[in-house]
């Protein structure tokens, strides 16, 4: 690596706030989560931001991602020299960079089992910002590959339904890739359904909420109301509950 500067600017502190690791020197700062979950078969975006007060990069939009190892610098993503990317990450990584917003986020698609426990870190303008300015490997993220982020949840406005009256029932799916929205279906497909997708604040997670306007009948009593979510990569989650319907005659 080139562009080394005096050791007086080497990282002075390190802290963690709400699952994020924040490392800085007097000159540079990088912020990203220290741990992140990736859904097997889907995509994963690792959010990353940087800032500097001295020694600005010549190319702030140039970001290279590396695998953290004891020796060397195995490349995970490099737009300029894609041939340097190690085989397991070739054609699976993409960086979201911006000189204006100072972003260094990495997208991995698809997430594979190999990614589990991998420790990665970004380096901004590595040809010009040397390790004497900032030790980028001290700000790393560890990936946890999971079969599901969390179970489906289903909620209703009431534990009991009244025959002939409409009630709102919601089914919520959580995932790691905003571009891979799961498909949510109900076993009462003929009733009105609306869908919203929401970014979960403070986390690299999204949730899709499907709201069913359910109008019960006397024959529904004792049956099941079921929700299913199908995710990119083939994962299917299901949840159901037993309907309790109060008849008009009661």
C-alpha positions as CSV (number, residue, x, y, z in Angstrom):
1,X,0.0,0.0,0.0
2,X,1.3,3.5,-0.8
3,X,0.7,6.9,0.7
4,X,2.0,6.2,4.2
5,X,2.0,9.1,6.6
6,X,3.3,9.8,10.1
7,X,2.2,7.4,12.9
8,X,1.0,10.4,14.9
9,X,-2.3,10.0,12.9
10,X,-2.8,6.3,13.6
11,X,-6.2,5.3,15.2
12,X,-6.7,6.8,18.6
13,X,-10.0,5.3,19.8
14,X,-12.5,2.6,19.1
15,X,-16.1,2.3,20.3
16,X,-19.4,0.5,19.7
17,X,-22.8,2.2,19.5
18,X,-26.0,0.2,18.8
19,X,-24.1,-2.7,17.1
20,X,-21.9,-0.3,15.0
21,X,-18.2,-0.2,15.3
22,X,-16.7,3.3,15.1
23,X,-13.0,3.7,14.6
24,X,-11.2,6.9,14.1
25,X,-7.9,8.7,14.0
26,X,-7.4,12.4,14.3
27,X,-7.6,12.5,10.5
28,X,-10.1,9.7,9.5
29,X,-13.3,8.0,10.6
30,X,-15.1,4.9,9.4
31,X,-18.5,3.6,10.6
32,X,-20.2,0.3,9.9
33,X,-21.8,-2.5,11.8
34,X,-19.4,-4.8,13.6
35,X,-21.7,-7.8,13.0
36,X,-24.4,-8.4,10.4
37,X,-26.7,-11.2,9.4
38,X,-27.1,-12.4,5.8
39,X,-30.0,-14.5,4.6
40,X,-28.7,-17.6,2.7
41,X,-29.4,-17.3,-1.0
42,X,-30.5,-13.6,-0.8
43,X,-28.4,-10.5,-1.0
44,X,-26.7,-8.5,1.8
45,X,-25.9,-4.8,1.9
46,X,-23.3,-3.9,4.5
47,X,-23.8,-0.1,5.3
48,X,-20.6,1.9,5.5
49,X,-19.8,5.6,5.9
50,X,-16.5,7.4,6.2
51,X,-15.3,10.9,6.9
52,X,-11.9,12.7,7.1
53,X,-10.6,15.9,8.6
54,X,-7.1,15.8,7.2
55,X,-5.4,14.1,4.3
56,X,-8.3,13.9,1.9
57,X,-8.3,11.0,-0.6
58,X,-7.6,11.8,-4.3
59,X,-10.4,9.4,-5.3
60,X,-13.1,9.3,-2.5
61,X,-15.3,7.2,-4.7
62,X,-12.7,4.5,-5.0
63,X,-13.3,1.8,-2.4
64,X,-11.7,-1.6,-2.2
65,X,-13.0,-4.3,0.2
66,X,-10.7,-6.9,1.7
67,X,-11.0,-10.1,3.6
68,X,-9.4,-9.8,7.1
69,X,-6.6,-12.4,7.4
70,X,-3.3,-12.6,9.3
71,X,-1.2,-12.0,6.2
72,X,-1.8,-10.2,3.0
73,X,-4.8,-8.4,1.5
74,X,-7.2,-10.8,-0.2
75,X,-9.5,-8.7,-2.4
76,X,-13.3,-9.0,-2.0
77,X,-14.2,-6.2,-4.3
78,X,-12.2,-3.9,-6.6
79,X,-14.0,-2.2,-9.5
80,X,-10.7,-1.0,-11.1
81,X,-8.9,-4.4,-10.9
82,X,-11.6,-7.1,-10.8
83,X,-9.1,-9.7,-11.7
84,X,-7.6,-9.3,-8.2
85,X,-10.8,-10.4,-6.5
86,X,-10.5,-13.9,-4.9
87,X,-12.4,-16.6,-6.7
88,X,-15.1,-17.1,-4.0
89,X,-16.2,-13.4,-4.3
90,X,-15.8,-13.0,-8.1
91,X,-19.0,-11.6,-9.6
92,X,-20.8,-11.6,-6.2
93,X,-19.8,-8.2,-4.9
94,X,-20.6,-4.6,-5.7
95,X,-19.8,-1.4,-3.8
96,X,-22.1,1.6,-3.4
97,X,-19.7,4.6,-3.3
98,X,-20.1,8.3,-3.4
99,X,-17.6,11.2,-3.1
100,X,-20.4,13.5,-2.0
101,X,-22.1,11.3,0.7
102,X,-18.8,9.5,1.6
103,X,-20.3,6.0,1.4
104,X,-18.4,2.7,1.1
105,X,-21.2,0.1,1.4
106,X,-20.8,-3.4,0.0
107,X,-23.4,-5.6,-1.6
108,X,-22.9,-9.4,-1.6
109,X,-25.3,-11.4,-3.9
110,X,-26.1,-14.2,-3.5
111,X,-25.1,-14.9,0.1
112,X,-23.4,-18.2,0.4
113,X,-22.6,-20.5,3.3
114,X,-18.9,-19.7,2.7
115,X,-19.6,-16.1,3.8
116,X,-20.4,-17.3,7.4
117,X,-17.9,-15.9,9.9
118,X,-16.0,-14.0,7.2
119,X,-14.5,-10.7,8.5
120,X,-14.4,-8.0,5.9
121,X,-13.2,-4.3,5.8
122,X,-13.2,-1.4,3.3
123,X,-10.2,0.7,2.3
124,X,-10.9,4.1,0.7
125,X,-8.5,5.1,-2.1
126,X,-5.9,2.5,-1.1
127,X,-3.4,3.9,-3.7
128,X,-3.3,7.2,-1.9
129,X,-4.5,6.7,1.7
130,X,-1.9,4.6,3.5
131,X,-2.1,2.7,6.8
132,X,-0.2,5.5,8.5
133,X,-3.2,7.7,8.0
134,X,-5.8,5.2,9.1
135,X,-5.7,1.4,9.9
136,X,-8.7,0.4,7.9
137,X,-8.5,-3.3,9.0
138,X,-9.4,-2.2,12.5
139,X,-12.9,-1.4,11.3
140,X,-14.2,-4.7,10.1
141,X,-17.6,-6.5,9.9
142,X,-18.3,-10.2,10.7
143,X,-21.0,-11.9,8.6
144,X,-23.4,-14.4,10.1
145,X,-25.2,-16.5,7.5
146,X,-28.6,-17.6,8.6
147,X,-31.5,-19.7,7.2
148,X,-33.9,-17.0,8.3
149,X,-33.6,-13.6,9.9
150,X,-36.6,-14.1,12.2
151,X,-39.9,-16.0,12.2
152,X,-43.0,-14.6,10.5
153,X,-45.2,-12.7,12.9
154,X,-49.0,-12.4,12.6
155,X,-51.2,-10.0,14.5
156,X,-54.8,-9.0,14.5
157,X,-56.9,-6.2,15.9
158,X,-58.8,-8.7,18.1
159,X,-58.4,-12.3,19.4
160,X,-62.1,-12.8,18.4
161,X,-63.8,-12.1,15.1
162,X,-67.4,-11.3,14.6
163,X,-69.4,-12.9,11.8
164,X,-69.8,-10.5,8.8
165,X,-67.5,-7.8,10.2
166,X,-64.1,-6.9,8.6
167,X,-60.9,-7.0,10.7
168,X,-57.3,-6.2,9.9
169,X,-54.7,-9.0,10.2
170,X,-51.1,-8.4,9.5
171,X,-48.2,-10.7,8.6
172,X,-44.6,-9.4,8.8
173,X,-41.5,-10.9,7.1
174,X,-38.0,-9.6,7.9
175,X,-35.0,-9.9,5.5
176,X,-31.6,-8.4,4.5
177,X,-32.0,-7.3,0.9
178,X,-34.3,-4.5,-0.1
179,X,-34.3,-5.6,-3.7
180,X,-35.4,-9.2,-2.8
181,X,-38.8,-8.5,-1.3
182,X,-40.5,-11.8,-0.2
183,X,-43.9,-12.8,-1.7
184,X,-46.5,-13.0,1.1
185,X,-49.8,-14.9,0.5
186,X,-52.8,-15.8,2.6
187,X,-55.1,-18.8,2.5
188,X,-58.0,-16.4,2.1
189,X,-56.8,-15.1,-1.2
190,X,-60.1,-13.5,-2.3
191,X,-60.1,-10.9,0.4
192,X,-58.4,-7.4,0.1
193,X,-54.7,-7.3,0.8
194,X,-52.2,-4.3,1.0
195,X,-48.4,-4.5,1.3
196,X,-45.8,-2.1,2.7
197,X,-42.1,-2.4,2.8
198,X,-40.2,-0.6,5.6
199,X,-36.5,-0.1,6.5
200,X,-35.9,-1.0,10.1
201,X,-34.2,2.0,11.8
202,X,-30.6,1.4,13.0
203,X,-30.2,-2.0,11.3
204,X,-29.4,-3.4,7.8
205,X,-32.8,-5.0,7.7
206,X,-36.1,-4.5,6.0
207,X,-39.6,-5.8,6.7
208,X,-42.6,-6.4,4.5
209,X,-46.0,-6.1,6.1
210,X,-49.0,-7.7,4.4
211,X,-52.4,-6.5,5.7
212,X,-55.4,-8.7,5.1
213,X,-58.9,-7.2,5.5
214,X,-60.6,-10.4,6.8
215,X,-64.3,-10.7,6.9
216,X,-65.3,-13.8,8.9
217,X,-68.2,-16.1,8.4
218,X,-69.8,-18.7,10.8
219,X,-68.1,-21.5,8.9
220,X,-64.7,-19.9,9.6
221,X,-64.9,-20.7,13.3
222,X,-62.3,-23.3,14.3
223,X,-60.5,-23.1,11.0
224,X,-57.1,-21.6,10.4
225,X,-55.9,-18.2,9.0
226,X,-52.5,-18.8,7.5
227,X,-49.8,-16.6,6.0
228,X,-46.8,-17.8,3.9
229,X,-43.7,-15.8,2.8
230,X,-41.5,-17.0,0.0
231,X,-38.0,-15.5,-0.1
232,X,-35.3,-15.3,-2.8
233,X,-33.2,-18.4,-2.5
234,X,-36.1,-20.8,-1.9
235,X,-36.8,-20.2,1.8
236,X,-40.5,-20.5,2.7
237,X,-41.9,-19.5,6.1
238,X,-45.4,-20.2,7.3
239,X,-47.5,-19.2,10.3
240,X,-51.2,-19.8,11.2
241,X,-53.6,-19.3,14.0
242,X,-57.0,-20.8,14.9
243,X,-60.0,-18.6,14.2
244,X,-62.6,-17.9,16.9
245,X,-65.7,-16.4,15.3
246,X,-68.6,-15.1,17.2
247,X,-71.9,-15.8,15.4
248,X,-74.6,-13.1,14.9
249,X,-77.0,-15.5,16.7
250,X,-75.0,-15.4,19.9
